[in-house]
């Protein structure tokens, strides 16, 4: 098994993380038994079609393996919206900004990866590209389906038995449990789809590569594969926090008319996202505490559904993406200058 018989994967007594130096690891291993770094770096990412997007503070990059085996790497500068106005860096508000920014970059990276998989037709030098309208319609439909499935359906279904519940407390508890169950069931369902397996493998490659970098280890596929495919800052954990935070955000509203219930579930999403961001940010800074790790444990276990063990070719793609970011910025310097939390 990866990680066995590796004497240098130990927690040193002192010393700061150092690239190509001795790995700096957390004292406790992840639930899969594999090591993870003992610190966070301002680097995050996302799996895309046959590739990985990595982002830092001032740039983001996406590496994709094309059908002919070539690895295509694209990078773009990034000026965080939070830097443009002090108000956008206020607690809760900064979480909404971070979510919107991540969605924008993520959809852009998905478009690049999708177009990279299109092969030219016979007689054509360049393959046809997915147009802006088509991609925009896909994004809009995805967001509508997500909001409908995780917010509208739970409140609608619970409203059908509102009279039987008899209290607002029971209503928001049942709705919250149903929302969380739908979310977990959705992840369990899509994790069984063969078409998504490789995306989940690239998700694992992204996590392993980030942990390898955060530990100060050498960025090679052989070294990266020794790390856990689970990561404390994963977006899967963030989404689970969203499901739980929603219970407490909606509770004070009681049981208004059905149209106010529906409107509140849609309009309340930014507030929920902002509060969830603060929870993840706080948990990341305090993750060395045992009771904090216990709270984070369910989110880590959910990553068993959304990640798979990658091969070295997939790790090489993730490393190429991260190296494109590192070629432009120094994450350690960026960490001292920015208060931006980036999910992995």
C-alpha positions in Angstrom: 0.0 0.0 0.0 1.3 3.5 -0.7 3.0 5.0 2.3 4.3 1.7 3.6 8.1 1.4 4.1 8.7 5.1 3.7 11.0 6.1 6.6 11.0 9.9 5.8 7.2 10.2 6.3 7.5 11.2 9.9 6.7 14.3 11.9 10.0 16.1 12.6 10.6 17.7 16.0 11.2 21.1 14.6 11.8 23.1 11.4 9.6 24.8 8.9 8.2 23.2 5.8 10.8 23.3 3.0 10.3 22.3 -0.6 12.3 19.2 -1.5 13.1 18.9 2.2 11.8 16.6 4.9 8.0 16.3 4.8 6.2 18.1 7.5 3.2 15.9 8.4 0.3 16.2 10.8 0.5 14.0 13.9 -2.7 12.2 13.2 -3.3 10.4 9.9 -6.4 10.8 7.8 -9.3 8.3 8.1 -7.9 6.3 5.2 -4.6 5.8 7.2 -2.6 8.0 4.9 -0.5 11.1 5.9 -1.5 14.7 5.3 0.5 17.9 5.8 0.5 19.7 9.2 -0.3 23.1 7.6 -2.5 24.8 5.0 -1.2 26.7 2.0 -3.3 29.2 0.0 -3.7 26.7 -2.8 -6.8 24.9 -3.9 -8.3 23.2 -6.8 -11.0 21.2 -8.6 -11.1 18.1 -10.8 -12.3 18.6 -14.3 -12.7 16.4 -17.4 -9.4 14.4 -17.7 -7.6 17.1 -15.7 -7.2 19.3 -12.7 -7.6 23.0 -12.0 -5.3 24.6 -9.4 -5.6 28.1 -8.0 -3.5 30.3 -5.8 -4.1 33.9 -4.8 -2.9 35.7 -7.9 -3.3 33.0 -10.7 -5.1 29.8 -11.6 -4.2 27.1 -14.0 -5.8 24.0 -15.5 -3.9 21.0 -16.9 -5.8 18.5 -19.1 -4.7 15.3 -20.8 -6.0 15.4 -24.3 -7.1 12.3 -26.3 -3.7 12.0 -27.9 -1.9 11.9 -24.5 -0.5 15.4 -24.6 -1.0 17.4 -21.4 -2.4 20.9 -22.2 -1.7 23.5 -19.6 -3.5 26.9 -19.5 -3.2 29.6 -16.9 -4.9 32.9 -16.3 -4.2 35.8 -13.8 -6.6 36.2 -10.9 -7.4 39.3 -9.0 -9.7 38.4 -6.1 -12.8 40.4 -5.8 -12.1 40.6 -2.1 -9.1 42.8 -2.8 -11.2 45.4 -4.6 -13.2 46.6 -1.7 -12.8 46.4 2.1 -16.5 45.5 2.5 -16.0 42.3 0.5 -13.4 41.1 3.1 -15.9 41.4 6.0 -16.8 38.1 7.7 -19.7 36.2 6.0 -19.6 38.6 3.0 -16.1 37.3 2.1 -17.6 33.8 2.0 -20.2 34.7 -0.5 -17.5 36.4 -2.6 -15.3 33.4 -2.4 -18.1 31.0 -3.4 -19.0 33.2 -6.4 -15.4 33.5 -7.4 -14.8 29.8 -7.1 -17.9 29.0 -9.3 -16.7 31.4 -12.0 -13.2 29.9 -12.1 -14.5 26.3 -11.8 -17.0 26.7 -14.7 -14.3 28.3 -16.8 -11.9 25.5 -16.1 -14.6 22.9 -17.0 -15.2 24.6 -20.3 -11.4 24.5 -21.1 -11.2 20.8 -20.2 -14.4 19.9 -22.2 -13.1 21.6 -25.3 -9.7 19.9 -24.9 -11.5 16.5 -25.2 -13.0 17.3 -28.6 -11.1 15.9 -31.5 -11.1 17.5 -34.9 -13.4 15.9 -37.5 -12.0 14.5 -40.7 -10.6 17.2 -42.9 -10.5 19.8 -40.1 -7.4 21.2 -38.5 -9.1 22.6 -35.4 -11.8 20.8 -33.5 -15.2 22.5 -33.0 -15.5 24.4 -29.7 -18.4 24.5 -27.2 -19.9 27.9 -27.7 -20.6 30.5 -25.0 -24.4 30.2 -25.2 -24.3 26.4 -24.9 -22.0 26.5 -21.9 -24.0 29.4 -20.3 -27.2 27.4 -20.6 -25.5 24.4 -19.1 -24.3 26.4 -16.1 -27.7 27.9 -15.6 -29.4 24.6 -15.7 -26.9 23.1 -13.3 -27.5 25.8 -10.8 -31.3 25.6 -11.1 -31.2 21.8 -10.6 -28.9 22.2 -7.5 -31.0 24.8 -5.8 -34.2 22.8 -6.6 -32.9 19.5 -5.4 -31.2 20.6 -2.2 -33.4 23.5 -1.1 -36.7 23.6 -2.9 -37.5 19.8 -2.7 -36.8 19.4 1.0 -38.9 22.3 2.1 -41.7 21.3 -0.4 -41.7 17.7 0.9 -41.7 18.7 4.5 -44.5 21.2 3.9 -46.7 18.3 2.9 -46.6 17.0 6.5 -46.5 20.4 8.2 -49.8 19.9 10.0 -48.8 16.5 11.3 -45.5 17.9 12.7 -47.3 20.5 14.8 -44.3 22.7 15.5 -41.8 24.9 13.7 -38.9 23.1 15.6 -39.9 19.7 14.2 -40.4 21.3 10.8 -36.9 22.6 10.4 -35.4 19.5 11.9 -37.1 17.2 9.5 -36.4 19.5 6.6 -32.7 19.7 7.6 -32.4 16.0 7.9 -34.1 15.4 4.6 -31.9 18.0 2.9 -28.7 16.3 4.3 -30.1 12.8 3.3 -30.7 14.0 -0.2 -27.2 15.4 -0.5 -25.5 12.2 0.8 -27.8 10.1 -1.3 -26.9 12.2 -4.4 -23.2 11.7 -3.7 -23.6 8.0 -3.2 -25.5 7.7 -6.5 -23.1 9.6 -8.7 -20.1 7.9 -7.1 -21.4 4.7 -8.8 -21.4 6.1 -12.3 -18.5 4.9 -14.4 -18.4 8.1 -16.4 -17.6 10.0 -13.2 -15.0 7.6 -11.8 -12.1 9.3 -13.7 -13.2 12.7 -12.5 -13.2 11.4 -8.9 -9.7 9.9 -9.5 -8.5 13.4 -10.7 -10.1 14.8 -7.5 -8.0 12.4 -5.5 -4.9 13.5 -7.5 -5.7 17.1 -6.7 -5.8 16.4 -3.0 -2.7 14.3 -3.0 -0.7 16.9 -4.9 -1.8 19.8 -2.6 -0.9 17.8 0.5 2.4 16.9 -1.0 3.1 20.6 -1.6 1.9 21.6 1.8 4.2 19.1 3.4 7.2 20.6 1.6 7.8 17.3 -0.2 9.1 16.9 -3.8 6.4 17.4 -6.4 6.6 14.1 -8.3 3.9 11.5 -8.9 5.9 8.9 -6.9 5.9 11.2 -3.8 2.4 12.6 -4.2 0.8 9.2 -4.3 2.0 8.5 -0.7 -0.4 11.2 0.7 -4.1 10.9 1.5 -6.7 11.5 -1.1 -8.8 13.1 1.6 -8.2 16.8 2.5 -9.5 18.9 5.4 -10.4 21.8 3.1 -12.3 19.9 0.5 -15.3 21.4 -1.1 -17.3 18.2 -0.2 -16.8 19.0 3.5 -17.8 22.6 2.8 -21.1 21.4 1.2 -21.9 19.2 4.1 -21.4 22.2 6.4 -23.8 24.1 4.2 -26.5 21.5 4.7 -26.1 21.6 8.5 -25.8 25.4 8.7 -29.0 25.8 6.7 -30.9 24.1 9.6 -29.9 26.9 12.0 -30.3 29.7 9.5 -33.9 28.8 8.6 -35.0 27.9 12.2 -35.8 31.5 13.4 -38.2 31.9 10.4 -40.7 29.6 11.9 -43.6 28.5 9.7 -44.6 31.3 7.4 -46.8 30.8 4.3 -45.5 28.4 1.7 -44.3 31.1 -0.7 -42.2 32.8 2.0 -40.8 29.4 2.9 -39.8 28.8 -0.7 -38.4 32.3 -1.1 -36.4 32.1 2.1 -34.7 28.9 1.0 -33.6 30.5 -2.2 -32.7 34.0 -0.9 -31.0 32.5 2.1 -28.3 30.6 0.1 -25.7 33.4 0.1 -26.1 33.9 3.9 -25.7 30.1 4.5 -22.6 30.0 2.2 -21.0 33.0 4.0 -21.5 31.4 7.4 -20.3 28.0 6.2 -17.2 29.6 4.8 -16.4 31.1 8.3 -16.9 27.6 9.9 -14.5 26.0 7.4 -12.0 28.8 7.9 -12.1 28.4 11.7 -12.0 24.6 11.5 -8.9 24.8 9.3 -7.1 27.0 11.7 -7.9 24.7 14.7 -7.8 21.3 13.0 -5.0 20.1 15.3 -7.5 20.0 18.2 -9.0 16.6 18.7 -12.6 17.8 19.2 -12.3 19.9 16.0 -11.1 16.9 14.1 -14.1 15.0 15.4 -16.4 17.6 14.0 -14.7 17.5 10.7 -14.7 13.7 10.5 -18.1 13.3 8.7 -17.0 15.6 6.0 -13.8 13.7 5.5 -15.7 10.4 5.3 -17.9 11.9 2.6 -14.8 12.4 0.5 -14.6 8.6 0.2 -17.5 9.0 -2.2 -16.1 11.9 -4.2 -12.5 10.8 -4.5 -10.8 7.7 -5.9 -7.1 6.6 -5.9 -5.4 8.1 -8.9 -2.7 6.6 -11.0 0.7 8.3 -11.6 -0.4 9.8 -15.0 -3.2 11.6 -13.3 -0.9 12.8 -10.5 1.4 14.1 -13.2 -1.4 16.2 -14.7 -2.3 17.6 -11.2 1.3 18.5 -10.6 1.6 20.2 -14.0 -1.4 22.4 -13.0 0.1 23.3 -9.6 3.5 24.0 -11.1 1.9 26.4 -13.5 0.6 28.3 -10.5 3.9 28.2 -8.6 5.7 29.5 -11.7 3.7 32.8 -11.2 3.3 33.2 -7.5 4.9 32.3 -4.1 2.2 30.9 -2.0 4.1 31.5 1.3 4.4 35.2 0.4 0.8 35.3 -0.7 -0.3 33.8 2.6 1.3 36.7 4.5 -0.4 39.3 2.3 -3.9 37.7 1.9 -6.6 36.5 4.2 -8.3 34.4 1.6 -9.3 30.9 2.4 -9.2 28.5 -0.5 -11.0 25.2 -0.5 -9.1 22.1 -1.8 
